[in-house]
Amino acid sequence: MPDAAIALPETMTAIEITEPGAPDVLKPTTRPVPTPIAGEVLIRIAYAGVNRPDVLQRMGLYPPPPGATDIPGLEASGEIAAIGGGVDRWKVGDKVCALLTGGGYGEYARVDAGSCLPAPSGLSMEAAAALPETFFTVWANVFDDAGLKAGETLLVHGGTSGIGVTAIAMAKAAGASVIATAGNQEKCDASLKLGADAAYNYKEDQWEAEIAKHGGADVVLDMTGGDFVQRNLECLNPGGRHVSIAFLRGAMATINIMAIMRKRLRLSGSTMKARDAKEKAQIAKRLKATVWPWLEAGKIMPVIDRVFPLKDAAKAHIHMESGAHIGKIVLKVA
């Protein structure tokens, strides 16, 4: 039983995946309100972010990790409604945002206490819900893994996606230059307005040749995979780092190993969903120390594309799959 709690209902409304398939398999349902166990808190959710892994889960391609709820949703903002045993950092009523293993598409979700961060002062709860998934992912891959430093150049594909917008903002705040790609001129222009130093249309431009000609990239944050991997390697500078976090163009790639050897390149990749609670808690600490001051000072801001009511989660997925969004898509839960 939780150490402390406010009066909680027995049931809640949530969105479930009735079967793997198209967006219309997302349906409202009634579920028991979860109870936090030791080391966890229960969040009364105000807003939840919509992310590409939610789409993959809905399609049956990215199942939740063992022990996690089947309700989708990897990030949310809200207030702490109950506290499990052994948690002394948080108290009931605290406003937080959190990285979840699932459950964001519901009125309540339990989460490891270490995966919570205080909602940044000056930001709305709507904006706070757009932070955890992309900020954890970009920090862990671009800064912890690839070690992007001030004065270096980051290449990020999909500059107007939730990840892309976050990567541009965080890299610029850290003193790096950013090159983005996007699928049309409108999105390239949007990437430039968001802070990118250059932007290329990946459907038309020979972006790898242009990037190499203008100084190359030191780090690539790649969500594309497939044929883009070799093109990424061609524009990486000696000592460059290539980090894979998705593979929208395919999970298989043919690469020139000699190029990796000659330029001393390093290739890595990761997922966030499967990381254990201790690792996520360490990322949260580093975000709070370095990135939360940027947010609270207004140095960077999340970009919200559209907000849908929870009952319209299917419409939110349709919008995400259309590729028309610039920034994050958010569900209003409460």
N, C-alpha and C positions, 0 to 999 in steps of 0.2 A: 504494500500500500504506500502511496505517496506520503512524505513527511508533512506536507502542507498543501491545502487545496481550497479553492473557492467552490461554491455550489456548482456542480457540473450536471448536465443532462446525462441520461443513460445512453441516448442514441444521437447520431449526427447525420447530416447529409454529406454524401461524398460522391465522386464520380468513379465508376468502375469500368473496366474493360470487359464487356460481356463475352467477347471472343476475339481472337486476333483478326484484324481487318482494317477497313477504311474508318475515317473519323466517326461515322455514325454508330460505331460500336461503343463509344463513350456515352454512358447512360447514368443519370442520377440514381442513387440507391441509398438505403438507410443502413448504417453500420453502428455497432457499439462504439462509444467513446473509449479510446484506448487508455490504459493506465500505465504511467511511467514506472519502470523498474529502477533499481539502484543505478545511479549514475546518469539517469535521464531526467528530462523535463517534458511536460506536456504544454504545447503551444495552442492557444486559441488563435486560429489563423485569420488574418485580415485579408491578405493578398498572397497569391502564389505565382511564381514564374512558370512560364511554359518553355520547354527546352527540347532540342532535337532528340535527346535520349527518350523523352516521353513518347515521341512519335514512333521511335523504334520499338519501345515496349508495347505500344498499342498494336503494332504490326506483328508482334510475336518474335521479334529479332533481338531483344535485349531484356531478358527476364530479370526481375529483382533479385538481389543477392539472398542467400539462405537466411531465413528469419525475418526478412523485411516484409512489410505489407505489400499487397498486390495493387493498392491504390496508387496511381501515378503521381508524380510531382516531386521534384528534387530540391525545391527551395521555397521558402515562405517567409513572411513577416507576420508579426502578431504580438500577443502578450502571453507571458507565462501564466498558465492556469493551474498547474500542479507541479510538485517537485518530488522526485524520487529520493530514496535514501542515499546519503553520502554526498549530496550536492550542496555546497555552501557558497558557491559563487553567485547564484541567482536567487531571486525571491519572487513570489507570486506578484504579478502586476508589472514586472519588468518588460519593457518594449524591446523586442529582439528581432533579428533575422537569422535564419538558420539554413545550413546545408542538410538536406534530408536524404535518407536512403529510399524514401517513398512516402506517400501520404499527403503531399501538398494539395491535392485536389479534394480536400475534405475540410470540415470545419475545425477539426482538432487533429494534431499529429504529435506523436512522441518522438523524441530525438535525443541523442547523446548530448549531454550538457556542454561538452567541449566543442561541439559543432555549431554552437550558438555564438553570435556576436551582438553587441548592443546596436540597436538601430541608430545610425549616425545622427548626431544632433543637426538640426536644420533640414533633414530629409523627411519627406512624407513616408508613411508606411507603404504606399504604392511603390515609391522609388526604392525603398529598402528591400522589397521583395525581389527586385531585379538584380540584386547584388551577389548572393552567395555562389550560385553555380558557376557563373562566368568568372567571378573574381577569384574563387578558389582555384579554378582550372587554369586561368592565365598565370596567376602567381606561381603555382606548383610547377608548371611546364616552362614558362618563359624565364622566370627569375630563379626558382630553386634548381630546376633541372638544367636548363640551357644557360643560365648565368648571364643573362643580358645585362650589359653595363652601360653607363652613360657614355655617349660618343659612338656607340655601335648602332647598327641598322637592323631593324626587325622587318621581315616580310611576313605579312599575314594575309591569307586568302579569305575571301568573304568579308571584306572590310565593314559591311553594314549589318552583318549578323550580330547576335548578342555577344558572341565571343570576339568578333572582329572589333566592334565598338569599344569593348572593354580593353582589348589588347592595345588599340591605338591610344586610348586615354592613359593607361598605366605606363606604357613605354615612353610616351612623351613626358609624363610627369617625372619619370626616372632619368630624363635627359638623353634618351635615345632618339634616333630618327626612325620613321616608319614608312614603309612602302606597302600599299594595299592593292588587292585585286578585287574586282567585282564583275558582274555579268552584263552590265550595260553602262552607258555614259552617265545616266542619272545617278547610279549608285557610286560610280567613280567620283563624280562631283560631290556627292554626299560624304564620301570618305575623306575628301580633301577638307570639307567644311568641319568635319569631326577632328581634324588635326593631322591627318596623314600628310607626309611631305611629297608623296607622289602616288598616283593610282593608275592602274592599267586594267583594261577590259580583257579578261582572260579568254573571251570568246573570239576576239579579233586580234589583239596585239601579240607580238612575239615578246612577251614581257620578260622572259628569262634573258634574252639578248640585251634588251634595253636596261634591265637592272644591272647586269654584269658590266655593261658599258659605262654606267654612271656610278660605279664604285662598289657594286655588289651588296650582298646582305651577309650579316654575321650570324643571325638566327632566323630560322623559318618556323613559324607556327602553322602546321599543315592540317587542314580539315578535309582535304580532297583525296589524297592517296592516288592510286592508279597511275596514269601516265604523267601526272604532275610531279611525282617524286623525283624522277630523273631531271626534269626541268628545274626543279628547286635546287638540286645539287649543282647544276651548271652555273647558277648565279650566286652560289655561296662562296664567300671568301675563304682563304686558307684558315684552318682552325674553326670553321663554321659549325654550327650545331643545328640539327634538323629534328624537330619534335612533332610526332604524329599524334593527333587526338581524335581523328575520325577519318573516314574513307568514303566520301560521297561519290567519288569517281571509281571506286573499286578497291578491294582489300589486297589485290595483288599488284606488284610493281616490278618492272625490269629495270635494273640500275647498273651503272658502270662502276664496278668495284675499284678499278684503277683510279677513277676520279676521287673516290673516298680516300684511298691510300695516298695519292699524290698531294691532295689538299688537306690531309689529316682531319677529315670531317668526322663528326660524331652523330649517329642516328639513334634516337630513342623514341619512346612512346608510352602513353599511359591512359588509363581511364580513372575517373574520379569516383564513380559509384562503388567500385569494389575495394577502395582503400579502407583500412580499419579505422576505428574511432580515434586511436591515439595519433595516427598520422594526420587525420583531419584536424584534430585539436592543435597540433603543432602549426599547421598551415594557418589556422584561425589566429593563433597568437602573433604570427608574423604579419598577417594582414592588419590586425588591430594596431600593431606597433608602427607600421610603415604606411599603409594605404588608408586606414581610417582617418588619420590627420589630413590627408589630401582631400578626402570627401568632406570632412567637416569644415575645411577652409575654402571649399568651393573650387579647388584646383582641378578636380575631376568630378563628373556627374554621370549617373546612369542615364541612358537614353531609352525612353519608353515609346514604343511604336503605337500599340493599342491596348486597351483594357477591355476584357470581356467579362460578363457575369459568369459565375461558376457553372451555371446550368448550360452555358453556351461553350463549354470546353471543346465540343466537336467543331464549332465554327473557328475557335482559336487555332485548332490543328489544321484546318483547311487553309487558314490565312498563313500559317507558318510554311506549309507545304507549297503554297503558291510562290514563295520566295519574294513576295512584294514588301516584306517588312524591313524597316530600318531601325535597328535596336531591339529591345526586348518586348515580348508579348506577355501580358500579365492577366491573371484571373482575379476578379474581385470576389472574395469569399464571404466576408462579413460586411 
